[in-house]
Amino acid sequence: GVQTVLFRSSWDPVMLRLYGLGAGESGLSRDAWERALHPQDRAFVLQELQAALRGWREYQPRFRVIWPDGSIHDLQARSRTSFGPDGRPLRMIGVNYDISEQVQREREVEQQRQLLASTLDALMEPLLFLSLARQRDGAAHLCITELNPAAAAFFQSSKPQLLGQPLTQVIAEDLNAERSEE
């Protein structure tokens, strides 16, 4: 069956390294491969494998594996499944590659983003981030791409209502609101 084809041949040295195995080792059986998957990722990876074997989508999950030494590594898989005339899967050929450094950088960027967001949220002065964008009318406008709670309060609006809005429109609405209050 497909499971036999998937795990029948020996692994190349790169694949062995991705799973923390030495050059003299022959690779992992299907059961050993499943056990190497991080417990929190196992169900997802197996569902993606089944979806690929059914022809629903390509197999390309990101997942973690636990090496024999206990260390955790992030992998990306990409493969193609070949099907026979009867629609049954014949073979799955693909690659795994180590994305541990990329995932670590993504975590660091997210931590910095959260630190920036909490810093901006703590500021008492209104702060807007703007970007130049073309609107439907074809004109270039400065649009609000980020703001802190003080800016939302200043415009007596919510952050979701202000994000993406042209600054001129927000200011015009604010001035109109002030005039109607007079």
C-alpha positions in Angstrom: 0.0 0.0 0.0 0.9 3.7 0.1 2.3 3.5 3.6 4.8 0.8 2.4 5.8 3.0 -0.6 6.2 6.0 1.6 8.6 4.4 4.0 10.1 1.5 1.9 13.4 3.0 0.7 16.3 4.2 2.8 16.6 7.9 3.6 19.4 10.0 2.1 21.9 11.7 4.5 20.1 15.0 4.4 16.8 13.4 5.5 18.6 11.5 8.2 20.1 14.7 9.5 16.7 16.5 9.5 15.4 13.8 11.9 18.6 13.8 14.1 19.8 10.5 12.8 23.4 9.5 11.9 24.7 8.7 8.5 24.9 4.9 9.2 21.2 4.7 10.2 18.6 3.5 7.7 15.8 6.0 8.4 12.5 5.6 10.2 9.7 3.2 9.9 6.2 4.7 9.6 5.6 4.2 13.3 9.0 5.7 14.3 8.3 8.7 11.9 5.0 9.3 13.6 6.6 9.1 17.0 9.3 11.7 15.9 6.5 14.2 15.1 5.9 16.7 17.9 2.8 15.5 19.8 1.0 18.9 19.2 1.7 18.6 15.4 1.1 14.9 14.9 -2.7 14.9 14.2 -2.3 17.9 11.8 0.5 16.3 9.9 -1.3 12.9 9.6 -4.5 14.7 8.4 -2.4 16.6 5.8 -0.8 13.3 4.7 -4.3 11.7 4.3 -5.6 14.7 2.4 -2.7 14.4 0.0 -3.1 10.7 -0.5 -6.8 11.3 -1.3 -5.8 13.9 -3.9 -7.5 16.8 -2.0 -4.4 19.0 -1.8 -0.6 18.9 -2.0 1.3 17.8 1.1 3.2 20.8 2.4 2.8 21.1 6.2 5.1 22.9 8.6 5.7 20.8 11.6 8.1 20.1 14.5 10.0 16.9 15.1 11.7 15.7 18.2 15.2 14.3 17.7 16.5 11.3 19.7 18.5 13.8 21.9 15.1 15.5 22.8 15.7 18.7 20.9 12.9 20.1 18.8 13.3 21.2 15.1 11.0 22.8 12.7 10.5 21.3 9.2 8.7 22.1 6.1 7.5 19.3 3.8 6.6 19.6 0.2 5.6 16.7 -2.0 3.6 15.5 -4.9 1.4 12.4 -5.0 1.1 10.3 -8.2 -2.1 8.5 -8.8 -2.9 5.4 -10.8 -5.7 5.1 -13.4 -8.0 3.9 -10.7 -7.4 7.1 -8.7 -5.5 5.3 -6.0 -2.2 6.9 -4.8 0.9 5.2 -6.2 3.8 7.2 -4.9 4.5 10.3 -2.9 7.8 12.1 -3.7 9.0 15.1 -1.9 11.4 16.9 0.4 11.6 18.1 3.9 13.8 21.0 4.9 14.8 22.6 8.1 13.1 25.9 8.8 14.1 26.1 12.5 16.1 29.4 12.0 13.3 30.9 10.0 10.7 30.0 12.6 13.0 31.4 15.3 13.3 34.7 13.4 9.5 34.8 12.9 9.1 34.4 16.7 11.6 37.2 17.4 9.8 39.5 14.9 6.5 38.7 16.6 7.9 39.4 20.0 9.3 42.8 18.8 5.9 43.6 17.2 4.2 42.9 20.5 6.7 45.0 22.4 6.1 47.9 19.9 2.4 47.5 20.1 2.3 47.5 23.9 4.7 50.6 23.9 2.4 52.5 21.5 -0.7 51.5 23.4 0.9 52.9 26.6 1.6 56.4 25.1 -0.8 59.1 26.2 -0.4 61.2 23.1 -2.3 60.3 19.9 0.0 58.5 17.5 -0.8 57.6 13.9 1.2 55.6 11.3 0.4 56.6 7.8 1.2 55.2 4.3 0.6 56.5 0.9 -2.1 54.6 -1.0 -4.3 55.0 -4.0 -8.0 55.1 -3.3 -10.8 54.1 -5.6 -11.0 57.6 -7.0 -7.4 57.2 -8.2 -6.0 59.9 -6.0 -3.1 59.3 -3.6 -4.0 59.6 0.0 -2.3 59.2 3.3 -4.1 56.3 4.9 -4.0 55.2 8.6 -2.1 51.9 8.9 -1.7 51.9 12.7 -2.7 54.0 15.7 -2.7 53.8 19.4 -5.7 54.0 21.7 -5.0 57.7 22.4 -5.5 58.4 18.7 -8.7 56.5 18.6 -10.0 58.4 21.6 -8.9 61.7 20.1 -11.0 61.0 17.0 -13.8 59.5 19.2 -13.7 56.3 17.1 -12.4 52.8 17.4 -9.2 51.4 15.9 -11.0 49.1 13.4 -13.1 52.0 12.2 -10.0 54.2 11.6 -7.6 51.6 10.1 -7.2 52.0 6.3 -9.1 55.3 6.2 -7.6 58.3 4.4 -6.4 60.8 6.9 -8.2 63.7 5.1 -11.5 61.9 5.5 -11.0 61.2 9.2 -10.0 64.8 9.9 -13.0 66.1 7.8 -15.4 63.9 9.7 -13.8 65.1 13.0 -14.2 68.8 12.0 -17.8 68.2 10.8 -18.6 66.5 14.2 -17.1 69.5 16.0 -19.2 72.0 13.9 -22.4 70.1 14.5 -21.7 70.2 18.3 -21.4 74.0 18.3 
